Amino acid sequence: MSAFEFFFSFYGLLLGLSVAELVGGFARVLHERERIRFGWLTPALALFVAIDIATFWNQAWVIFRGAPFNTFLLLVSLSIAATFYVAASVTFPRVSAEGAHERVDLDAHFWAHRKLVFGCILGANLIVALMVIILGQADAGFAKVANSVALWTGVAVFVAGTATAAFAPWRRVAVGALAVVLLYSLWQMARSAAELAAWGPVFGTG
């Protein structure tokens, strides 16, 4: 096992716990669906969190595979994954703790917890952005990635949208920001899907 494989197994395990928490929360809500008012805000938030976790899994491969393994790298990965775990664990309500017969409104849950969830997502992304800057200064080969205009344009859109969704005092603005960052994430996924579709072996054209 290489140093990166060892690191990636640790990081992937931690992010996997976040995925399990997110899916488990959704499953618990479905189990109690008779007393749940769903709305669309919390499901949209959950989709946004899930896409961002998957994106970070991919970023670990792109960003850290050439980095020297050490304890600090494990600490950084632990900080990122722990932040995601908190976000994932709060995205859906703990319906069993809300009372056996009390109805649960997922839109109300969104407004009660949006600052924490979006704040965690924002914090994890800022940690990675800082790591990109540090690696860009330390490694000439990585500098091209770190100095990409497209990269930092995307980061700016993501950070501004996430911060607005978290802290805007006006609900319509916060909902609009959620829509923007979710659509941006879906657009990124669509680009990845198009790249996969163009890969010959998938369709036997290679």
Sequence and secondary structure as in RCSB ss.txt:
>XXXX:A:sequence
MSAFEFFFSFYGLLLGLSVAELVGGFARVLHERERIRFGWLTPALALFVAIDIATFWNQAWVIFRGAPFNTFLLL
VSLSIAATFYVAASVTFPRVSAEGAHERVDLDAHFWAHRKLVFGCILGANLIVALMVIILGQADAGFAKVANSVA
LWTGVAVFVAGTATAAFAPWRRVAVGALAVVLLYSLWQMARSAAELAAWGPVFGTG
>XXXX:A:secstr
  HHHHHHHHHHHHHHHHHHHHHHHHHHHHHTGGGEE  SHHHHHHHHHHHHHHHHHHHHHHHHTTS   HHHHH
HHHHHHHHHHHHHHHHS  GGGS SS  EEHHHHHHHHHHHHHHHHHHHHHHHHHHHHHHHHH HHHHHHHT HH
HHHHHHHHHHHHHHHHH SSHHHHHHHHHHHHHHHHHHHHHHHHHHHT HHHHT  
